[in-house]
Amino acid sequence: MFGFTTFLSLDNLPHVARICTQFLEAENIPVLAWPAYSPDMSPIEHVWDALDRRIRQRVSVPANIQQLRTAIEEEWTNIPQATINNLINSMRRRCVALREANGGHTRY
C-alpha cells in the first residue's frame, strides 16, 4: 500500500502473550527474532548510547528532571540523520557477522 515493507523486531522476548502473536500473524506482520544476549544487534541501542554521550558532553549537565527532559529532546533532534542511516545500513553486515559467529560475540 505504501510501497515499503514493514516488520517487527522482537529482542528475544521471554514472555509474549498468545494474543500478540496471533495479531501479528493475522496482520501478516513478519517478526524478526533476535538471538538471546545480542542487544548490540539492535540499532536503537547504539542510538541510546549516542544520546547518552551527547547529554554528558553538554556544557551544563542537567540538574533536575525538567532539564534532563529538555536535554534529551534537544540532543535527540540533533543526532545526525547520517548516524541513523549508518546504523540501518550496517544491519546486513551485523546479521552476517552474527551468523558467522554462530550467535556469539561480534565486533558490533
C-alpha positions as CSV (number, residue, x, y, z in Angstrom):
1,M,0.0,0.0,0.0
2,F,2.7,2.5,1.0
3,G,5.5,1.0,-1.1
4,F,7.6,-0.2,1.7
5,T,8.0,-3.4,3.8
6,T,7.2,-3.4,7.5
7,F,8.4,-5.9,10.0
8,L,8.7,-6.1,13.8
9,S,11.8,-6.9,15.6
10,L,11.4,-8.8,18.9
11,D,14.5,-8.9,21.1
12,N,14.3,-12.4,22.5
13,L,11.1,-11.7,24.4
14,P,10.9,-14.3,27.1
15,H,7.2,-13.6,27.7
16,V,4.8,-12.8,24.9
17,A,1.0,-13.1,25.1
18,R,-0.5,-15.5,22.6
19,I,-3.0,-12.8,21.5
20,C,0.0,-10.6,20.5
21,T,1.4,-13.4,18.3
22,Q,-2.0,-14.1,16.8
23,F,-2.4,-10.4,16.0
24,L,0.9,-10.3,14.2
25,E,0.1,-13.4,12.2
26,A,-3.4,-12.2,11.3
27,E,-2.0,-8.8,10.1
28,N,0.8,-10.6,8.1
29,I,3.5,-8.7,10.0
30,P,6.7,-10.6,9.8
31,V,8.7,-10.9,13.0
32,L,12.5,-10.7,13.0
33,A,13.6,-12.5,16.2
34,W,16.9,-11.5,17.7
35,P,19.1,-14.1,19.3
36,A,19.4,-14.1,23.1
37,Y,22.1,-11.9,24.6
38,S,22.6,-9.8,21.4
39,P,21.4,-6.3,22.3
40,D,24.3,-5.0,20.2
41,M,22.4,-6.2,17.2
42,S,19.7,-3.7,17.8
43,P,20.5,-0.3,16.2
44,I,18.5,1.6,18.8
45,E,21.0,0.5,21.5
46,H,23.6,2.5,19.6
47,V,21.3,5.5,19.3
48,W,20.7,5.4,23.1
49,D,24.5,5.3,23.5
50,A,24.9,8.3,21.2
51,L,22.2,10.2,23.0
52,D,23.8,9.5,26.4
53,R,27.2,10.7,25.2
54,R,25.7,13.9,23.7
55,I,23.9,14.7,27.0
56,R,27.1,14.0,29.1
57,Q,29.1,16.3,26.8
58,R,26.8,19.3,27.3
59,V,28.4,22.3,28.9
60,S,25.9,22.2,31.7
61,V,24.8,18.8,32.9
62,P,21.1,18.6,33.6
63,A,20.4,19.3,37.3
64,N,16.8,18.1,37.6
65,I,14.2,16.1,35.7
66,Q,12.9,19.0,33.6
67,Q,16.4,20.0,32.5
68,L,17.1,16.3,31.7
69,R,13.9,16.0,29.7
70,T,14.8,19.2,27.7
71,A,18.3,18.0,27.1
72,I,17.1,14.6,25.9
73,E,14.7,16.3,23.5
74,E,17.3,18.7,22.2
75,E,20.0,16.1,21.8
76,W,17.6,13.6,20.2
77,T,16.7,16.0,17.4
78,N,20.4,16.8,17.0
79,I,21.6,13.3,16.3
80,P,22.7,13.4,12.7
81,Q,20.5,11.5,10.3
82,A,23.7,10.1,8.8
83,T,24.3,8.3,12.1
84,I,20.9,6.7,11.9
85,N,21.4,5.8,8.3
86,N,24.8,4.2,9.0
87,L,23.2,2.1,11.7
88,I,20.4,1.0,9.5
89,N,22.8,0.3,6.6
90,S,25.0,-1.8,8.8
91,M,22.3,-4.3,9.6
92,R,23.1,-6.7,6.8
93,R,26.8,-6.8,8.0
94,R,25.7,-7.2,11.6
95,C,23.4,-10.2,10.7
96,V,26.2,-11.8,8.6
97,A,28.7,-11.4,11.4
98,L,26.3,-12.8,13.9
99,R,25.6,-15.8,11.7
100,E,29.3,-16.4,11.1
101,A,29.8,-16.3,14.9
102,N,27.0,-18.8,15.4
103,G,25.1,-16.3,17.5
104,G,28.2,-15.5,19.6
105,H,30.1,-12.2,20.1
106,T,30.6,-9.9,17.1
107,R,32.6,-6.7,16.7
108,Y,29.3,-4.8,16.8
